[in-house]
Amino acid sequence: MNANNDNTLGACLLGVIVASIFYGITVLQTYMYYRRYQHDGKLLKSTIGLLFTRLLDTIHEVFAIHVIYTVLVTRNGSPTALSAPPWSVVVNVLLTGISDVIVRLLFCQRLWKFSSNRFVVLPVFLGNACTLAGAIAFVVKAATLDSFPTFKTVSWTWYLALVSGVATDLILATSLVFYLWKSRTGFRRTDSMVQVLIMYCINTTLLTSLCETTCFITLATMPDTFVYYTFFTILPKLLLNSLLATYNARDTVRETYRGSGDLISIPLSSPTYGRSVGTGAMNIDQTLDTIRIHKVTETISDMLKEP
């Protein structure tokens, strides 16, 4: 596809507009988080408040606006406006990589709570490392380039970061859904909670994966345009909003759990014992089911409690 104002300057403008909308949603979700979950750990609240909303995400938004202001106002939107990339483009790529990695690490923390298996979370760490490596490699290589067309020479760094991001998101979602599915007990109250958590896992991953995939496809098929940059600008906003949505949905999940019926409580110890082998076996089975229900409930409750 040939480059024109619509798929270059227009694409950059649309990306900033949509990113600004998501930034507003991020601020709202952060406000809701601090109002609802004042008892969360200081580390988590500091990470969300300082690292994202007050630092990384805000700086990312400022630099995204700087890019479009430079090409449309400072350079008057002329055909040569995109000949030399504004410095904020390169910095924003690095900010996107750092932000995405930290968001996925927080998702990984939840996966660790369910699995406690280092071999399950290891691929997530490797995918995150590749994503950050791609962003850093782009910054190092692009720092010496003096025009947007020459960015094609380092397109492999984009591919590395995007493919690693999609793979990491899919691993996170698949693993969480798998362990949640294994946590089903057969009792409606607990299973309702599990089903809600599964839906949140799928929904929060679907949109971000779709955005990353679209960015990858447009970069591969339309490298002379800036359509891919539109989706790349939106991506960190989507990831952060997905994370905040899962934190803010904890009350909803708890209400679903409390409001479900079929609460069955079987004591771990009984004052009477069965007189037959069959009755004793039934008591043992009930006891094992009770232990499993309590274990699953405690595991899910721990996941809903953030450090």
ROPA-170795 format. One line per field, with one value per residue (C-alpha): x, y, z; residue number from 1; chain; residue in one letter. Coordinates in steps of 0.05 Angstrom, whole numbers, padded with zeros to 5 digits, always signed. Last residue first. Layout:
N
c1	[X_...]
c2	[Y_...]
c3	[Z_...]
nr	[NUM_...]
kette	[A_...]
rest	[a_...]
REM end
This chain:
307
c1	[-00003_-00068_-00126_-00169_-00117_-00116_-00192_-00186_-00135_-00176_-00238_-00199_-00170_-00237_-00271_-00215_-00217_-00292_-00288_-00236_-00282_-00342_-00301_-00278_-00349_-00373_-00318_-00338_-00411_-00391_-00346_-00403_-00416_-00404_-00373_-00405_-00377_-00354_-00289_-00277_-00347_-00387_-00412_-00454_-00474_-00520_-00533_-00492_-00495_-00430_-00389_-00420_-00410_-00337_-00329_-00361_-00317_-00255_-00274_-00231_-00167_-00186_-00205_-00139_-00100_-00142_-00135_-00060_-00057_-00104_-00065_+00000_-00028_-00059_+00005_+00024_-00044_-00036_+00038_+00016_-00024_+00039_+00050_+00110_+00109_+00039_+00035_+00085_+00071_-00004_-00001_+00040_-00003_-00065_-00036_-00018_-00088_-00121_-00077_-00096_-00171_-00171_-00129_-00176_-00236_-00206_-00181_-00245_-00287_-00245_-00253_-00329_-00329_-00288_-00335_-00395_-00358_-00350_-00425_-00448_-00412_-00377_-00309_-00278_-00205_-00180_-00216_-00181_-00114_-00127_-00157_-00096_-00048_-00085_-00089_-00017_+00009_-00033_-00009_+00064_+00057_+00025_+00079_+00136_+00108_+00102_+00171_+00209_+00170_+00185_+00259_+00258_+00235_+00305_+00318_+00247_+00261_+00300_+00234_+00223_+00286_+00351_+00372_+00426_+00378_+00337_+00387_+00392_+00319_+00298_+00343_+00314_+00243_+00261_+00298_+00237_+00192_+00243_+00250_+00175_+00170_+00224_+00189_+00123_+00157_+00184_+00115_+00094_+00162_+00166_+00103_+00065_+00004_-00050_-00010_+00042_-00011_-00032_+00040_+00044_-00011_+00033_+00092_+00049_+00037_+00111_+00131_+00079_+00102_+00176_+00163_+00116_+00165_+00220_+00175_+00156_+00229_+00239_+00177_+00193_+00256_+00213_+00225_+00256_+00220_+00152_+00138_+00166_+00097_+00079_+00038_+00059_+00126_+00114_+00039_+00024_+00090_+00111_+00042_+00031_+00096_+00088_+00019_+00049_+00104_+00053_+00013_+00074_+00095_+00026_+00028_+00099_+00095_+00032_-00015_+00037_+00096_+00068_-00004_-00004_+00063_+00052_-00014_+00017_+00075_+00032_-00012_-00086_-00128_-00152_-00186_-00250_-00230_-00159_-00184_-00240_-00190_-00144_-00202_-00219_-00147_-00142_-00208_-00179_-00116_-00160_-00191_-00122_-00098_-00157_-00140_-00065_-00076_-00124_-00072_-00016_-00061_-00080_-00008_+00011_-00048_-00090_-00033_-00009_+00037_+00026_+00000]
c2	[-00167_-00177_-00217_-00245_-00299_-00317_-00325_-00371_-00414_-00414_-00436_-00491_-00517_-00514_-00552_-00604_-00616_-00624_-00673_-00714_-00713_-00735_-00792_-00814_-00812_-00854_-00904_-00910_-00921_-00976_-01010_-01012_-00981_-00910_-00864_-00812_-00747_-00728_-00693_-00651_-00625_-00623_-00556_-00550_-00483_-00497_-00426_-00371_-00301_-00305_-00328_-00279_-00224_-00243_-00240_-00171_-00146_-00171_-00135_-00075_-00116_-00151_-00085_-00054_-00108_-00102_-00026_-00032_-00080_-00037_+00026_-00008_-00029_+00036_+00067_+00001_-00002_+00066_+00052_-00007_+00040_+00081_+00067_+00041_-00025_-00043_-00119_-00138_-00078_-00085_-00159_-00147_-00090_-00131_-00188_-00142_-00112_-00180_-00205_-00144_-00154_-00229_-00229_-00190_-00228_-00298_-00287_-00251_-00309_-00359_-00319_-00319_-00394_-00407_-00366_-00403_-00469_-00453_-00441_-00494_-00552_-00599_-00579_-00541_-00524_-00560_-00508_-00453_-00486_-00493_-00423_-00393_-00432_-00415_-00341_-00333_-00374_-00335_-00269_-00292_-00315_-00249_-00208_-00250_-00242_-00167_-00156_-00199_-00171_-00100_-00116_-00150_-00084_-00056_-00041_-00020_+00039_+00068_+00094_+00135_+00177_+00193_+00127_+00124_+00120_+00068_+00012_+00023_+00039_-00021_-00068_-00043_-00057_-00126_-00144_-00122_-00169_-00225_-00219_-00220_-00283_-00315_-00295_-00322_-00387_-00395_-00388_-00460_-00491_-00455_-00489_-00457_-00466_-00421_-00368_-00370_-00353_-00294_-00269_-00278_-00226_-00178_-00198_-00184_-00113_-00103_-00127_-00085_-00022_-00033_-00048_+00011_+00058_+00034_+00046_+00113_+00135_+00120_+00159_+00217_+00233_+00257_+00215_+00251_+00245_+00245_+00319_+00315_+00315_+00375_+00369_+00438_+00414_+00443_+00432_+00364_+00326_+00355_+00355_+00282_+00259_+00303_+00275_+00205_+00232_+00259_+00194_+00152_+00199_+00189_+00114_+00108_+00156_+00174_+00122_+00067_+00066_+00112_+00090_+00018_+00000_+00039_+00006_-00063_-00050_-00019_-00081_-00075_-00046_+00015_-00029_+00006_+00080_+00067_+00020_+00067_+00124_+00078_+00056_+00129_+00147_+00086_+00104_+00173_+00141_+00096_+00158_+00189_+00125_+00129_+00201_+00186_+00128_+00167_+00222_+00173_+00140_+00206_+00228_+00162_+00123_+00183_+00229_+00179_+00119_+00069_+00000]
c3	[+00967_+00928_+00956_+00900_+00887_+00960_+00959_+00899_+00936_+01000_+00962_+00925_+00991_+01026_+00970_+00967_+01042_+01039_+00983_+01022_+01083_+01042_+01012_+01081_+01108_+01049_+01060_+01133_+01113_+01065_+01116_+01165_+01233_+01209_+01259_+01302_+01328_+01257_+01239_+01178_+01181_+01116_+01094_+01031_+01004_+00946_+00928_+00897_+00925_+00964_+00905_+00856_+00908_+00913_+00838_+00835_+00892_+00855_+00791_+00806_+00805_+00740_+00707_+00729_+00693_+00629_+00633_+00636_+00577_+00535_+00549_+00532_+00464_+00440_+00413_+00380_+00347_+00314_+00299_+00256_+00211_+00201_+00128_+00089_+00127_+00103_+00102_+00157_+00201_+00190_+00210_+00273_+00297_+00284_+00325_+00382_+00383_+00380_+00436_+00479_+00465_+00479_+00542_+00588_+00561_+00571_+00641_+00662_+00635_+00674_+00738_+00729_+00717_+00780_+00822_+00795_+00808_+00882_+00893_+00844_+00876_+00828_+00856_+00799_+00812_+00750_+00707_+00745_+00733_+00658_+00651_+00685_+00640_+00576_+00593_+00614_+00555_+00506_+00535_+00531_+00459_+00438_+00473_+00445_+00375_+00384_+00415_+00365_+00306_+00327_+00334_+00266_+00236_+00245_+00171_+00163_+00209_+00150_+00121_+00185_+00176_+00213_+00241_+00295_+00355_+00316_+00331_+00406_+00415_+00373_+00412_+00477_+00453_+00427_+00491_+00532_+00492_+00494_+00569_+00577_+00536_+00579_+00643_+00617_+00595_+00666_+00699_+00685_+00699_+00765_+00789_+00847_+00801_+00828_+00864_+00808_+00756_+00798_+00800_+00725_+00716_+00756_+00712_+00650_+00673_+00687_+00618_+00582_+00618_+00602_+00529_+00520_+00553_+00505_+00445_+00473_+00476_+00402_+00381_+00428_+00389_+00331_+00268_+00208_+00141_+00175_+00164_+00093_+00061_+00104_+00167_+00189_+00216_+00286_+00281_+00249_+00255_+00323_+00354_+00334_+00366_+00428_+00440_+00442_+00487_+00537_+00536_+00549_+00605_+00637_+00629_+00657_+00715_+00753_+00725_+00718_+00765_+00818_+00827_+00803_+00832_+00896_+00907_+00896_+00942_+00996_+01001_+00990_+01046_+01008_+00957_+00936_+00933_+00908_+00854_+00831_+00822_+00783_+00739_+00725_+00708_+00663_+00628_+00613_+00586_+00543_+00511_+00501_+00467_+00419_+00401_+00397_+00349_+00307_+00298_+00280_+00228_+00198_+00191_+00157_+00129_+00112_+00091_+00039_+00036_-00019_+00000]
nr	[307_306_305_304_303_302_301_300_299_298_297_296_295_294_293_292_291_290_289_288_287_286_285_284_283_282_281_280_279_278_277_276_275_274_273_272_271_270_269_268_267_266_265_264_263_262_261_260_259_258_257_256_255_254_253_252_251_250_249_248_247_246_245_244_243_242_241_240_239_238_237_236_235_234_233_232_231_230_229_228_227_226_225_224_223_222_221_220_219_218_217_216_215_214_213_212_211_210_209_208_207_206_205_204_203_202_201_200_199_198_197_196_195_194_193_192_191_190_189_188_187_186_185_184_183_182_181_180_179_178_177_176_175_174_173_172_171_170_169_168_167_166_165_164_163_162_161_160_159_158_157_156_155_154_153_152_151_150_149_148_147_146_145_144_143_142_141_140_139_138_137_136_135_134_133_132_131_130_129_128_127_126_125_124_123_122_121_120_119_118_117_116_115_114_113_112_111_110_109_108_107_106_105_104_103_102_101_100_99_98_97_96_95_94_93_92_91_90_89_88_87_86_85_84_83_82_81_80_79_78_77_76_75_74_73_72_71_70_69_68_67_66_65_64_63_62_61_60_59_58_57_56_55_54_53_52_51_50_49_48_47_46_45_44_43_42_41_40_39_38_37_36_35_34_33_32_31_30_29_28_27_26_25_24_23_22_21_20_19_18_17_16_15_14_13_12_11_10_9_8_7_6_5_4_3_2_1]
kette	[A_A_A_A_A_A_A_A_A_A_A_A_A_A_A_A_A_A_A_A_A_A_A_A_A_A_A_A_A_A_A_A_A_A_A_A_A_A_A_A_A_A_A_A_A_A_A_A_A_A_A_A_A_A_A_A_A_A_A_A_A_A_A_A_A_A_A_A_A_A_A_A_A_A_A_A_A_A_A_A_A_A_A_A_A_A_A_A_A_A_A_A_A_A_A_A_A_A_A_A_A_A_A_A_A_A_A_A_A_A_A_A_A_A_A_A_A_A_A_A_A_A_A_A_A_A_A_A_A_A_A_A_A_A_A_A_A_A_A_A_A_A_A_A_A_A_A_A_A_A_A_A_A_A_A_A_A_A_A_A_A_A_A_A_A_A_A_A_A_A_A_A_A_A_A_A_A_A_A_A_A_A_A_A_A_A_A_A_A_A_A_A_A_A_A_A_A_A_A_A_A_A_A_A_A_A_A_A_A_A_A_A_A_A_A_A_A_A_A_A_A_A_A_A_A_A_A_A_A_A_A_A_A_A_A_A_A_A_A_A_A_A_A_A_A_A_A_A_A_A_A_A_A_A_A_A_A_A_A_A_A_A_A_A_A_A_A_A_A_A_A_A_A_A_A_A_A_A_A_A_A_A_A_A_A_A_A_A_A_A_A_A_A_A_A_A_A_A_A_A_A_A_A_A_A_A_A]
rest	[p_e_k_l_m_d_s_i_t_e_t_v_k_h_i_r_i_t_d_l_t_q_d_i_n_m_a_g_t_g_v_s_r_g_y_t_p_s_s_l_p_i_s_i_l_d_g_s_g_r_y_t_e_r_v_t_d_r_a_n_y_t_a_l_l_s_n_l_l_l_k_p_l_i_t_f_f_t_y_y_v_f_t_d_p_m_t_a_l_t_i_f_c_t_t_e_c_l_s_t_l_l_t_t_n_i_c_y_m_i_l_v_q_v_m_s_d_t_r_r_f_g_t_r_s_k_w_l_y_f_v_l_s_t_a_l_i_l_d_t_a_v_g_s_v_l_a_l_y_w_t_w_s_v_t_k_f_t_p_f_s_d_l_t_a_a_k_v_v_f_a_i_a_g_a_l_t_c_a_n_g_l_f_v_p_l_v_v_f_r_n_s_s_f_k_w_l_r_q_c_f_l_l_r_v_i_v_d_s_i_g_t_l_l_v_n_v_v_v_s_w_p_p_a_s_l_a_t_p_s_g_n_r_t_v_l_v_t_y_i_v_h_i_a_f_v_e_h_i_t_d_l_l_r_t_f_l_l_g_i_t_s_k_l_l_k_g_d_h_q_y_r_r_y_y_m_y_t_q_l_v_t_i_g_y_f_i_s_a_v_i_v_g_l_l_c_a_g_l_t_n_d_n_n_a_n_m]
REM end
